[in-house]
Amino acid sequence: MNPLEALRVSPIAATLADLDRWWNDRGRAISDAVDRAGTPWLRAWDEAGRRVDDVGYPPEYGTMLRRGYEAGVVWRPFAERSLRTSYEIGYLTSFHDAGLYCPYIVTLATAIAVDKHAAADVRERFLPPLLRRDGTNAQGATWMTERDGGSDLGAGVKTVARPDGARWRLTGDKYFCSNCVADVAIVAARPHGAPAGVKGVALFLVPKRREDGALNFAVTRLKDKIATRSVPTGEVELRESEGYLLGREDTGIYLVLEALNLSRVANAIGSVALAQRALADAKAYAETRVAFGKRIVDHPLLRRQFEDRARELTRWSALAWEAVRLLDEVWRESPPYSDRYPLFRLVAHLAKYGTAEFAAQTAKWAMEVYGGIGTLGEFRVERWLREAMILAIWEGTPHRQMLDGLEVMARKGAHKMLFERLGAAHEPTEQLLAMPAEEREANVEAAFRSLAEFTAARLLQG
């Protein structure tokens, strides 16, 4: 099950084939070394007592990271005016190393936010370094969450921003900061005097270094996570940090969600890629493992399970790529959005929800195919389960996808646009939306899961 099969009609097929060859020849060994090394390490100070906040990795980590940047995971959307090939690079990357897709997508989200919403002088300063094509580009990050809250940005964002001439000064603590080695990050903060709740949240661009060259924020520690060791996640301390407002103060929450939605779609693409990898590894093993006189792949029960998983992969892949297609129609929009935007939002929530669960269940099943040796780190398959467990949580838990999907249906009628796209209605969704608000929320799970499965199946038929 070659990942290039899913990308065979890509306009950059030759680039993807070259990247896949590199992964098979060199990248896998580097990725395995990074995973075995465990949590990256933080060197906060140099020998002279100066704050440096360097993050250490095995020596060839940078080589692995640069390959995706060179292939165009960030610069291609700006050259081609389309996100499709960027997500294709993300798919191939995730087949080999799901965690590595994180720095790519948050860098892309940063670049898009700067391009769309920064003042002209800020854009001219920060965008070109993010779009270099030789792998030396600046890296970005999206830092929204704080210790008191994740998805509840209205209550959880307590970082305060105060105006200082053309700049702002941000003070606060960010708790889950993926790609904390970033050269520049987009950060959710609350302007001083802003109203409570999500309406008071604004988005800022915060560089790693101040204009005088000093560090602009401090990485206080790195997280010891279950997986995704190919991206450093840490806690960041902002103290009068220099920042630049993106867009308007009163539209900040929409700009935050633009960045999160880019990552949610990436999460769906990464999920089906990881599921394909787990399925491919399980199949390769089952074709060589002999038990009770024949290859285990030839036993009827396991053969049927492989067939069922392959069909499910095809369905969930259709939903993930539909999310990419719809995002490609609206990613250049700014508030107020077009009537197509709610449809994209709903499909993104459905795709993120369904594919993440499928990836976790497929990775678990692959370990079962291997049996006892599937639990051993030396055989890699246990890693896919560790990586998959992150996918259900990153950029919004299943609860968040269900509730946000419910909101965009109840308030924007997104389900009606979806039914029109699919050429059929989904009765459980219509029954759910007819319920009183609290009853609707209490009963959303079964209907939302059914809607995700229904959408994936209808897309495949169409």
DRENDO-1510 file (C-alpha; in Angstrom, 1 decimal, always signed):
<recs>
REC; n; res; u; v; w
REC; 1; MET; +0.0; +0.0; +0.0 .
REC; 2; ASN; +2.2; +2.8; -1.4 .
REC; 3; PRO; +1.2; +6.3; -0.2 .
REC; 4; LEU; +1.8; +7.6; -3.7 .
REC; 5; GLU; -1.3; +5.6; -4.9 .
REC; 6; ALA; -3.4; +8.2; -3.1 .
REC; 7; LEU; -1.5; +11.0; -4.8 .
REC; 8; ARG; -1.1; +9.6; -8.3 .
REC; 9; VAL; -2.9; +12.4; -10.1 .
REC; 10; SER; -1.0; +15.2; -8.3 .
REC; 11; PRO; +0.5; +17.9; -10.4 .
REC; 12; ILE; +3.7; +17.5; -8.4 .
REC; 13; ALA; +3.8; +13.7; -8.7 .
REC; 14; ALA; +7.5; +13.7; -9.5 .
REC; 15; THR; +8.3; +15.8; -6.5 .
REC; 16; LEU; +6.3; +13.5; -4.3 .
REC; 17; ALA; +7.9; +10.4; -5.7 .
REC; 18; ASP; +11.4; +11.9; -5.1 .
REC; 19; LEU; +10.4; +12.8; -1.5 .
REC; 20; ASP; +9.0; +9.2; -0.9 .
REC; 21; ARG; +12.3; +7.7; -2.2 .
REC; 22; TRP; +14.2; +9.9; +0.2 .
REC; 23; TRP; +12.0; +8.8; +3.1 .
REC; 24; ASN; +12.6; +5.2; +2.3 .
REC; 25; ASP; +16.3; +5.6; +1.7 .
REC; 26; ARG; +17.2; +7.9; +4.6 .
REC; 27; GLY; +14.3; +9.5; +6.3 .
REC; 28; ARG; +12.9; +6.5; +8.1 .
REC; 29; ALA; +16.2; +5.9; +9.9 .
REC; 30; ILE; +16.3; +9.6; +11.0 .
REC; 31; SER; +12.7; +9.5; +12.1 .
REC; 32; ASP; +13.3; +6.3; +14.1 .
REC; 33; ALA; +16.3; +7.9; +15.8 .
REC; 34; VAL; +14.3; +11.0; +16.8 .
REC; 35; ASP; +11.5; +8.8; +18.2 .
REC; 36; ARG; +13.9; +6.6; +20.2 .
REC; 37; ALA; +15.7; +9.7; +21.6 .
REC; 38; GLY; +12.4; +10.7; +23.3 .
REC; 39; THR; +11.6; +14.2; +24.4 .
REC; 40; PRO; +13.9; +16.9; +22.8 .
REC; 41; TRP; +16.0; +18.7; +25.3 .
REC; 42; LEU; +16.2; +22.3; +26.2 .
REC; 43; ARG; +19.3; +24.4; +26.8 .
REC; 44; ALA; +18.1; +27.6; +28.3 .
REC; 45; TRP; +21.4; +29.3; +28.9 .
REC; 46; ASP; +24.8; +29.4; +27.2 .
REC; 47; GLU; +28.2; +29.3; +28.9 .
REC; 48; ALA; +28.2; +33.1; +29.4 .
REC; 49; GLY; +24.8; +33.0; +31.2 .
REC; 50; ARG; +22.9; +34.4; +28.2 .
REC; 51; ARG; +19.4; +33.1; +27.5 .
REC; 52; VAL; +19.4; +31.1; +24.3 .
REC; 53; ASP; +16.5; +28.6; +24.6 .
REC; 54; ASP; +18.0; +26.1; +22.1 .
REC; 55; VAL; +16.2; +22.8; +21.6 .
REC; 56; GLY; +18.4; +19.8; +21.0 .
REC; 57; TYR; +17.6; +16.9; +18.6 .
REC; 58; PRO; +19.6; +14.1; +17.0 .
REC; 59; PRO; +22.0; +15.5; +14.4 .
REC; 60; GLU; +20.0; +14.8; +11.3 .
REC; 61; TYR; +16.7; +16.1; +12.5 .
REC; 62; GLY; +17.2; +19.3; +10.5 .
REC; 63; THR; +17.8; +17.3; +7.4 .
REC; 64; MET; +14.5; +15.5; +7.8 .
REC; 65; LEU; +12.6; +18.8; +8.5 .
REC; 66; ARG; +14.1; +20.6; +5.5 .
REC; 67; ARG; +12.9; +18.1; +3.0 .
REC; 68; GLY; +9.2; +19.1; +3.3 .
REC; 69; TYR; +10.0; +22.8; +3.3 .
REC; 70; GLU; +12.1; +22.4; +0.2 .
REC; 71; ALA; +9.3; +20.4; -1.5 .
REC; 72; GLY; +7.0; +23.3; -0.9 .
REC; 73; VAL; +4.7; +22.5; +2.0 .
REC; 74; VAL; +4.7; +26.3; +2.8 .
REC; 75; TRP; +5.7; +28.1; -0.3 .
REC; 76; ARG; +3.6; +26.3; -2.9 .
REC; 77; PRO; +0.2; +27.7; -1.7 .
REC; 78; PHE; +1.5; +31.2; -2.4 .
REC; 79; ALA; +3.1; +30.3; -5.8 .
REC; 80; GLU; +0.1; +28.2; -6.9 .
REC; 81; ARG; -2.7; +30.0; -5.1 .
REC; 82; SER; -4.0; +26.6; -4.0 .
REC; 83; LEU; -3.5; +24.5; -0.9 .
REC; 84; ARG; -3.9; +21.1; -2.5 .
REC; 85; THR; -0.2; +20.3; -3.1 .
REC; 86; SER; +0.8; +21.4; +0.4 .
REC; 87; TYR; -1.7; +19.0; +1.8 .
REC; 88; GLU; -0.3; +16.3; -0.5 .
REC; 89; ILE; +3.1; +16.8; +0.9 .
REC; 90; GLY; +1.6; +16.7; +4.4 .
REC; 91; TYR; +0.0; +13.3; +3.5 .
REC; 92; LEU; +3.2; +11.8; +2.3 .
REC; 93; THR; +5.1; +13.2; +5.4 .
REC; 94; SER; +2.5; +11.8; +7.8 .
REC; 95; PHE; +2.7; +8.3; +6.2 .
REC; 96; HIS; +6.3; +8.3; +7.3 .
REC; 97; ASP; +6.3; +10.6; +10.4 .
REC; 98; ALA; +2.9; +12.0; +11.5 .
REC; 99; GLY; +4.4; +14.3; +14.1 .
REC; 100; LEU; +6.6; +16.1; +11.5 .
REC; 101; TYR; +3.5; +17.5; +9.8 .
REC; 102; CYS; +2.8; +19.7; +12.8 .
REC; 103; PRO; +5.7; +22.2; +12.3 .
REC; 104; TYR; +4.8; +22.3; +8.6 .
REC; 105; ILE; +1.2; +23.2; +9.0 .
REC; 106; VAL; +1.7; +25.7; +11.8 .
REC; 107; THR; +4.3; +27.4; +9.7 .
REC; 108; LEU; +1.9; +27.5; +6.8 .
REC; 109; ALA; -0.9; +28.9; +9.1 .
REC; 110; THR; +1.5; +31.6; +10.3 .
REC; 111; ALA; +2.5; +32.6; +6.8 .
REC; 112; ILE; -1.2; +32.8; +5.7 .
REC; 113; ALA; -2.1; +34.9; +8.7 .
REC; 114; VAL; +0.7; +37.3; +8.0 .
REC; 115; ASP; -0.1; +37.5; +4.3 .
REC; 116; LYS; -3.8; +38.1; +4.8 .
REC; 117; HIS; -4.0; +40.2; +8.0 .
REC; 118; ALA; -0.7; +41.9; +8.8 .
REC; 119; ALA; +0.0; +45.6; +8.1 .
REC; 120; ALA; +2.0; +46.1; +4.9 .
REC; 121; ASP; +5.3; +46.9; +6.7 .
REC; 122; VAL; +4.9; +43.9; +9.0 .
REC; 123; ARG; +4.1; +41.6; +6.0 .
REC; 124; GLU; +7.2; +42.8; +4.1 .
REC; 125; ARG; +9.4; +42.1; +7.1 .
REC; 126; PHE; +8.1; +38.7; +8.2 .
REC; 127; LEU; +6.6; +36.9; +5.1 .
REC; 128; PRO; +9.6; +36.5; +2.8 .
REC; 129; PRO; +11.6; +34.5; +5.4 .
REC; 130; LEU; +8.7; +32.2; +5.9 .
REC; 131; LEU; +8.5; +31.5; +2.1 .
REC; 132; ARG; +12.1; +30.7; +1.3 .
REC; 133; ARG; +12.4; +27.7; -1.0 .
REC; 134; ASP; +15.8; +26.2; +0.0 .
REC; 135; GLY; +14.8; +24.8; +3.4 .
REC; 136; THR; +16.3; +27.6; +5.3 .
REC; 137; ASN; +12.9; +29.3; +5.8 .
REC; 138; ALA; +11.8; +30.8; +9.1 .
REC; 139; GLN; +9.4; +28.6; +11.1 .
REC; 140; GLY; +6.0; +29.6; +12.5 .
REC; 141; ALA; +3.7; +28.5; +15.3 .
REC; 142; THR; +0.2; +28.9; +16.5 .
REC; 143; TRP; +0.0; +29.5; +20.3 .
REC; 144; MET; -3.5; +29.8; +21.6 .
REC; 145; THR; -4.0; +27.7; +24.7 .
REC; 146; GLU; -3.1; +28.5; +28.3 .
REC; 147; ARG; -3.1; +26.5; +31.5 .
REC; 148; ASP; -6.7; +27.4; +32.5 .
REC; 149; GLY; -8.3; +26.4; +29.2 .
REC; 150; GLY; -7.8; +24.8; +25.8 .
REC; 151; SER; -10.9; +25.0; +23.6 .
REC; 152; ASP; -12.6; +27.6; +25.7 .
REC; 153; LEU; -10.6; +30.5; +24.4 .
REC; 154; GLY; -13.1; +33.0; +25.7 .
REC; 155; ALA; -12.3; +32.1; +29.3 .
REC; 156; GLY; -8.9; +30.6; +28.8 .
REC; 157; VAL; -7.0; +33.4; +27.1 .
REC; 158; LYS; -5.6; +35.6; +29.8 .
REC; 159; THR; -2.5; +36.9; +28.1 .
REC; 160; VAL; -2.8; +40.7; +28.0 .
REC; 161; ALA; -1.7; +42.9; +25.1 .
REC; 162; ARG; -1.0; +46.7; +25.6 .
REC; 163; PRO; -0.4; +49.1; +22.8 .
REC; 164; ASP; +3.1; +50.6; +22.5 .
REC; 165; GLY; +3.2; +52.9; +19.4 .
REC; 166; ALA; +3.0; +50.8; +16.3 .
REC; 167; ARG; +3.6; +47.6; +18.3 .
REC; 168; TRP; +2.0; +45.9; +21.3 .
REC; 169; ARG; +3.5; +44.4; +24.4 .
REC; 170; LEU; +2.2; +40.9; +25.4 .
REC; 171; THR; +2.4; +39.4; +28.9 .
REC; 172; GLY; +1.2; +36.0; +29.8 .
REC; 173; ASP; +1.9; +32.3; +29.7 .
REC; 174; LYS; +1.1; +29.8; +26.9 .
REC; 175; TYR; +0.9; +26.2; +28.0 .
REC; 176; PHE; +0.8; +24.0; +24.9 .
REC; 177; CYS; +3.2; +25.6; +22.4 .
REC; 178; SER; +3.9; +23.2; +19.5 .
REC; 179; ASN; +7.0; +24.1; +17.5 .
REC; 180; CYS; +8.3; +26.2; +20.3 .
REC; 181; VAL; +11.5; +26.8; +18.3 .
REC; 182; ALA; +9.6; +29.0; +15.9 .
REC; 183; ASP; +11.1; +32.2; +14.6 .
REC; 184; VAL; +7.7; +33.8; +14.7 .
REC; 185; ALA; +4.3; +32.8; +16.2 .
REC; 186; ILE; +0.7; +33.9; +15.9 .
REC; 187; VAL; -0.6; +34.3; +19.5 .
REC; 188; ALA; -4.0; +34.8; +21.0 .
REC; 189; ALA; -4.2; +37.6; +23.5 .
REC; 190; ARG; -6.6; +40.0; +25.1 .
REC; 191; PRO; -6.1; +43.7; +24.4 .
REC; 192; HIS; -6.1; +45.7; +27.6 .
REC; 193; GLY; -9.7; +46.8; +28.3 .
REC; 194; ALA; -11.2; +44.3; +25.8 .
REC; 195; PRO; -14.6; +42.7; +26.7 .
REC; 196; ALA; -14.8; +39.3; +28.3 .
REC; 197; GLY; -15.4; +36.2; +26.2 .
REC; 198; VAL; -14.3; +35.3; +22.7 .
REC; 199; LYS; -15.2; +38.8; +21.4 .
REC; 200; GLY; -12.3; +40.2; +23.4 .
REC; 201; VAL; -9.7; +37.9; +21.9 .
REC; 202; ALA; -7.3; +39.3; +19.2 .
REC; 203; LEU; -4.5; +37.7; +17.2 .
REC; 204; PHE; -0.9; +38.9; +17.3 .
REC; 205; LEU; +2.3; +38.2; +15.5 .
REC; 206; VAL; +5.2; +37.6; +18.0 .
REC; 207; PRO; +8.7; +37.2; +16.7 .
REC; 208; LYS; +11.3; +35.1; +18.6 .
REC; 209; ARG; +13.6; +38.2; +18.8 .
REC; 210; ARG; +13.0; +41.8; +19.5 .
REC; 211; GLU; +14.1; +44.5; +17.1 .
REC; 212; ASP; +17.3; +44.9; +19.2 .
REC; 213; GLY; +18.1; +41.2; +18.7 .
REC; 214; ALA; +17.3; +40.0; +22.3 .
REC; 215; LEU; +15.0; +37.0; +22.9 .
REC; 216; ASN; +11.4; +38.1; +22.9 .
REC; 217; PHE; +9.9; +35.2; +24.8 .
REC; 218; ALA; +11.3; +32.4; +27.0 .
REC; 219; VAL; +10.7; +28.6; +26.6 .
REC; 220; THR; +10.4; +27.5; +30.2 .
REC; 221; ARG; +10.2; +23.8; +29.7 .
REC; 222; LEU; +9.5; +21.1; +27.1 .
REC; 223; LYS; +6.6; +18.7; +27.4 .
REC; 224; ASP; +7.2; +14.9; +27.9 .
REC; 225; LYS; +4.5; +13.7; +25.5 .
REC; 226; ILE; +3.2; +10.3; +24.5 .
REC; 227; ALA; +4.4; +10.8; +21.0 .
REC; 228; THR; +4.9; +13.4; +18.2 .
REC; 229; ARG; +8.5; +13.7; +19.3 .
REC; 230; SER; +9.4; +15.2; +15.9 .
REC; 231; VAL; +7.9; +18.5; +17.1 .
REC; 232; PRO; +9.0; +20.2; +20.3 .
REC; 233; THR; +6.1; +21.3; +22.4 .
REC; 234; GLY; +6.8; +23.5; +25.4 .
REC; 235; GLU; +5.6; +26.2; +27.7 .
REC; 236; VAL; +6.3; +29.8; +26.7 .
REC; 237; GLU; +6.6; +32.8; +28.9 .
REC; 238; LEU; +5.7; +36.2; +27.4 .
REC; 239; ARG; +6.9; +39.3; +29.4 .
REC; 240; GLU; +6.4; +42.6; +27.6 .
REC; 241; SER; +7.0; +40.7; +24.4 .
REC; 242; GLU; +6.9; +42.7; +21.2 .
REC; 243; GLY; +4.0; +41.8; +19.0 .
REC; 244; TYR; +2.0; +43.1; +16.0 .
REC; 245; LEU; -1.8; +43.1; +15.7 .
REC; 246; LEU; -3.2; +41.0; +12.9 .
REC; 247; GLY; -6.4; +42.3; +11.4 .
REC; 248; ARG; -8.7; +44.2; +13.7 .
REC; 249; GLU; -9.2; +43.7; +17.4 .
REC; 250; ASP; -12.9; +42.9; +17.0 .
REC; 251; THR; -12.3; +40.1; +14.5 .
REC; 252; GLY; -9.5; +38.3; +16.3 .
REC; 253; ILE; -11.4; +35.2; +17.2 .
REC; 254; TYR; -12.3; +34.6; +13.5 .
REC; 255; LEU; -8.6; +34.8; +12.6 .
REC; 256; VAL; -7.7; +32.4; +15.4 .
REC; 257; LEU; -10.3; +29.9; +14.0 .
REC; 258; GLU; -8.9; +30.4; +10.5 .
REC; 259; ALA; -5.5; +29.1; +11.7 .
REC; 260; LEU; -7.1; +26.3; +13.7 .
REC; 261; ASN; -9.2; +25.1; +10.7 .
REC; 262; LEU; -6.1; +24.8; +8.5 .
REC; 263; SER; -4.6; +22.5; +11.2 .
REC; 264; ARG; -7.9; +20.6; +11.6 .
REC; 265; VAL; -7.9; +19.7; +7.9 .
REC; 266; ALA; -4.2; +18.8; +8.2 .
REC; 267; ASN; -5.2; +16.6; +11.1 .
REC; 268; ALA; -7.7; +14.7; +8.9 .
REC; 269; ILE; -5.1; +14.3; +6.2 .
REC; 270; GLY; -2.5; +13.1; +8.6 .
REC; 271; SER; -5.0; +10.7; +10.2 .
REC; 272; VAL; -5.8; +8.8; +7.0 .
REC; 273; ALA; -2.1; +8.8; +6.1 .
REC; 274; LEU; -1.2; +7.2; +9.4 .
REC; 275; ALA; -4.0; +4.7; +9.1 .
REC; 276; GLN; -2.7; +3.7; +5.6 .
REC; 277; ARG; +0.8; +3.3; +7.1 .
REC; 278; ALA; -0.6; +1.1; +9.9 .
REC; 279; LEU; -2.6; -1.0; +7.5 .
REC; 280; ALA; +0.4; -1.3; +5.1 .
REC; 281; ASP; +2.7; -2.5; +7.9 .
REC; 282; ALA; +0.2; -4.9; +9.2 .
REC; 283; LYS; -0.4; -6.4; +5.7 .
REC; 284; ALA; +3.4; -6.7; +5.1 .
REC; 285; TYR; +3.7; -8.6; +8.3 .
REC; 286; ALA; +0.6; -10.8; +7.8 .
REC; 287; GLU; +2.0; -11.9; +4.4 .
REC; 288; THR; +5.1; -13.3; +6.0 .
REC; 289; ARG; +3.9; -14.6; +9.4 .
REC; 290; VAL; +2.8; -18.2; +9.3 .
REC; 291; ALA; +0.5; -19.7; +12.0 .
REC; 292; PHE; -1.5; -22.9; +12.0 .
REC; 293; GLY; +0.0; -24.0; +8.7 .
REC; 294; LYS; -0.6; -20.9; +6.5 .
REC; 295; ARG; +0.1; -17.2; +6.3 .
REC; 296; ILE; -2.1; -15.3; +8.7 .
REC; 297; VAL; -3.3; -13.0; +5.9 .
REC; 298; ASP; -4.9; -16.1; +4.4 .
REC; 299; HIS; -7.0; -16.9; +7.4 .
REC; 300; PRO; -10.6; -15.9; +6.6 .
REC; 301; LEU; -11.2; -13.7; +9.6 .
REC; 302; LEU; -8.1; -11.6; +9.2 .
REC; 303; ARG; -8.5; -11.5; +5.5 .
REC; 304; ARG; -12.0; -10.0; +6.0 .
REC; 305; GLN; -10.6; -7.5; +8.5 .
REC; 306; PHE; -8.1; -6.3; +5.9 .
REC; 307; GLU; -10.7; -5.9; +3.3 .
REC; 308; ASP; -13.0; -4.0; +5.7 .
REC; 309; ARG; -10.2; -1.7; +6.9 .
REC; 310; ALA; -9.2; -0.9; +3.3 .
REC; 311; ARG; -12.8; +0.0; +2.4 .
REC; 312; GLU; -13.0; +2.3; +5.5 .
REC; 313; LEU; -9.7; +3.9; +4.5 .
REC; 314; THR; -11.1; +4.8; +1.1 .
REC; 315; ARG; -14.2; +6.3; +2.6 .
REC; 316; TRP; -12.5; +8.4; +5.2 .
REC; 317; SER; -9.9; +9.5; +2.7 .
REC; 318; ALA; -12.7; +10.8; +0.5 .
REC; 319; LEU; -14.0; +12.9; +3.4 .
REC; 320; ALA; -10.5; +14.2; +4.3 .
REC; 321; TRP; -9.8; +15.3; +0.7 .
REC; 322; GLU; -13.3; +16.9; +0.5 .
REC; 323; ALA; -12.3; +19.1; +3.4 .
REC; 324; VAL; -9.2; +20.1; +1.5 .
REC; 325; ARG; -11.2; +20.9; -1.6 .
REC; 326; LEU; -13.7; +23.1; +0.3 .
REC; 327; LEU; -10.9; +24.8; +2.2 .
REC; 328; ASP; -9.2; +25.6; -1.1 .
REC; 329; GLU; -12.3; +27.5; -2.1 .
REC; 330; VAL; -12.4; +29.8; +1.0 .
REC; 331; TRP; -8.9; +30.1; +2.5 .
REC; 332; ARG; -8.3; +33.5; +1.0 .
REC; 333; GLU; -11.5; +34.9; +2.5 .
REC; 334; SER; -11.6; +37.3; +5.4 .
REC; 335; PRO; -14.6; +38.2; +7.7 .
REC; 336; PRO; -17.4; +38.5; +6.7 .
REC; 337; TYR; -17.1; +35.1; +5.0 .
REC; 338; SER; -19.1; +33.8; +2.0 .
REC; 339; ASP; -22.0; +31.4; +2.2 .
REC; 340; ARG; -19.7; +28.6; +1.4 .
REC; 341; TYR; -17.6; +29.0; +4.6 .
REC; 342; PRO; -20.1; +27.3; +6.9 .
REC; 343; LEU; -20.2; +24.2; +4.6 .
REC; 344; PHE; -16.4; +24.1; +4.8 .
REC; 345; ARG; -16.5; +24.4; +8.6 .
REC; 346; LEU; -19.0; +21.5; +9.0 .
REC; 347; VAL; -17.1; +19.2; +6.7 .
REC; 348; ALA; -13.8; +20.0; +8.5 .
REC; 349; HIS; -15.3; +19.1; +11.8 .
REC; 350; LEU; -16.8; +15.9; +10.4 .
REC; 351; ALA; -13.5; +15.0; +8.8 .
REC; 352; LYS; -11.3; +15.8; +11.8 .
REC; 353; TYR; -13.7; +13.8; +14.1 .
REC; 354; GLY; -14.1; +10.7; +11.9 .
REC; 355; THR; -10.6; +10.3; +10.6 .
REC; 356; ALA; -8.9; +10.7; +14.0 .
REC; 357; GLU; -11.0; +7.9; +15.5 .
REC; 358; PHE; -10.4; +5.7; +12.5 .
REC; 359; ALA; -6.6; +6.3; +12.7 .
REC; 360; ALA; -6.5; +5.3; +16.4 .
REC; 361; GLN; -8.6; +2.2; +15.9 .
REC; 362; THR; -6.6; +1.1; +12.9 .
REC; 363; ALA; -3.3; +1.6; +14.7 .
REC; 364; LYS; -4.6; -0.4; +17.6 .
REC; 365; TRP; -5.8; -3.2; +15.3 .
REC; 366; ALA; -2.4; -3.2; +13.5 .
REC; 367; MET; -0.8; -3.9; +16.9 .
REC; 368; GLU; -3.2; -6.8; +17.4 .
REC; 369; VAL; -2.1; -8.2; +13.9 .
REC; 370; TYR; +1.5; -8.3; +15.1 .
REC; 371; GLY; +0.5; -9.8; +18.4 .
REC; 372; GLY; +3.0; -9.6; +21.3 .
REC; 373; ILE; +5.8; -8.2; +19.2 .
REC; 374; GLY; +3.5; -5.3; +18.3 .
REC; 375; THR; +4.0; -3.9; +21.7 .
REC; 376; LEU; +7.8; -3.7; +21.3 .
REC; 377; GLY; +9.4; -0.4; +20.3 .
REC; 378; GLU; +11.9; -2.1; +17.9 .
REC; 379; PHE; +9.1; -3.0; +15.5 .
REC; 380; ARG; +7.7; +0.5; +15.0 .
REC; 381; VAL; +4.0; -0.5; +14.9 .
REC; 382; GLU; +3.5; +0.5; +18.5 .
REC; 383; ARG; +4.6; +4.0; +17.5 .
REC; 384; TRP; +1.7; +4.4; +15.1 .
REC; 385; LEU; -0.7; +3.9; +18.1 .
REC; 386; ARG; +1.2; +6.5; +20.2 .
REC; 387; GLU; +1.1; +9.0; +17.3 .
REC; 388; ALA; -2.6; +8.3; +16.6 .
REC; 389; MET; -3.6; +9.1; +20.2 .
REC; 390; ILE; -2.6; +12.7; +19.7 .
REC; 391; LEU; -4.7; +13.1; +16.5 .
REC; 392; ALA; -8.0; +12.9; +18.4 .
REC; 393; ILE; -6.9; +15.7; +20.7 .
REC; 394; TRP; -4.8; +18.2; +18.7 .
REC; 395; GLU; -6.8; +21.2; +17.5 .
REC; 396; GLY; -9.9; +20.2; +19.3 .
REC; 397; THR; -11.1; +17.0; +21.0 .
REC; 398; PRO; -14.0; +15.0; +19.5 .
REC; 399; HIS; -16.3; +16.9; +21.9 .
REC; 400; ARG; -15.2; +20.2; +20.4 .
REC; 401; GLN; -15.7; +18.9; +16.8 .
REC; 402; MET; -19.2; +17.7; +17.6 .
REC; 403; LEU; -20.3; +20.9; +19.4 .
REC; 404; ASP; -18.8; +23.2; +16.9 .
REC; 405; GLY; -20.3; +21.2; +14.1 .
REC; 406; LEU; -23.7; +21.3; +15.9 .
REC; 407; GLU; -23.4; +25.1; +16.2 .
REC; 408; VAL; -22.6; +25.7; +12.5 .
REC; 409; MET; -25.7; +23.5; +11.6 .
REC; 410; ALA; -28.0; +25.2; +14.1 .
REC; 411; ARG; -27.0; +28.8; +13.4 .
REC; 412; LYS; -25.8; +28.7; +9.8 .
REC; 413; GLY; -27.8; +25.8; +8.3 .
REC; 414; ALA; -24.6; +24.2; +7.1 .
REC; 415; HIS; -26.2; +20.8; +7.0 .
REC; 416; LYS; -28.6; +21.9; +4.3 .
REC; 417; MET; -25.7; +22.9; +2.1 .
REC; 418; LEU; -24.1; +19.6; +2.8 .
REC; 419; PHE; -27.2; +17.6; +1.9 .
REC; 420; GLU; -27.4; +19.6; -1.3 .
REC; 421; ARG; -23.8; +18.7; -2.1 .
REC; 422; LEU; -24.4; +15.0; -1.3 .
REC; 423; GLY; -27.8; +14.8; -3.1 .
REC; 424; ALA; -29.5; +13.3; -0.1 .
REC; 425; ALA; -30.6; +14.3; +3.4 .
REC; 426; HIS; -29.6; +12.6; +6.7 .
REC; 427; GLU; -32.6; +11.9; +8.8 .
REC; 428; PRO; -30.8; +11.5; +12.2 .
REC; 429; THR; -29.3; +15.0; +11.8 .
REC; 430; GLU; -32.7; +16.5; +11.0 .
REC; 431; GLN; -34.2; +14.7; +14.1 .
REC; 432; LEU; -31.3; +16.0; +16.2 .
REC; 433; LEU; -31.8; +19.6; +15.2 .
REC; 434; ALA; -35.5; +19.5; +16.0 .
REC; 435; MET; -34.7; +18.8; +19.6 .
REC; 436; PRO; -34.5; +21.5; +22.4 .
REC; 437; ALA; -31.0; +22.9; +22.8 .
REC; 438; GLU; -29.9; +20.9; +25.9 .
REC; 439; GLU; -31.4; +17.7; +24.6 .
REC; 440; ARG; -29.8; +18.3; +21.3 .
REC; 441; GLU; -26.3; +18.6; +22.8 .
REC; 442; ALA; -26.8; +15.6; +25.0 .
REC; 443; ASN; -27.7; +13.4; +22.0 .
REC; 444; VAL; -25.3; +14.8; +19.4 .
REC; 445; GLU; -22.7; +12.0; +19.5 .
REC; 446; ALA; -24.5; +9.2; +17.7 .
REC; 447; ALA; -26.0; +11.6; +15.1 .
REC; 448; PHE; -22.7; +13.3; +14.4 .
REC; 449; ARG; -20.8; +10.0; +14.0 .
REC; 450; SER; -23.6; +8.8; +11.7 .
REC; 451; LEU; -23.4; +12.0; +9.7 .
REC; 452; ALA; -19.6; +11.7; +9.3 .
REC; 453; GLU; -20.0; +8.1; +8.1 .
REC; 454; PHE; -22.9; +9.0; +5.8 .
REC; 455; THR; -21.0; +11.9; +4.3 .
REC; 456; ALA; -17.9; +9.8; +3.7 .
REC; 457; ALA; -19.9; +7.1; +2.0 .
REC; 458; ARG; -21.9; +9.5; -0.2 .
REC; 459; LEU; -18.8; +11.3; -1.3 .
REC; 460; LEU; -17.2; +8.0; -2.4 .
REC; 461; GLN; -20.3; +7.2; -4.4 .
REC; 462; GLY; -20.3; +10.6; -6.1 .
</recs>
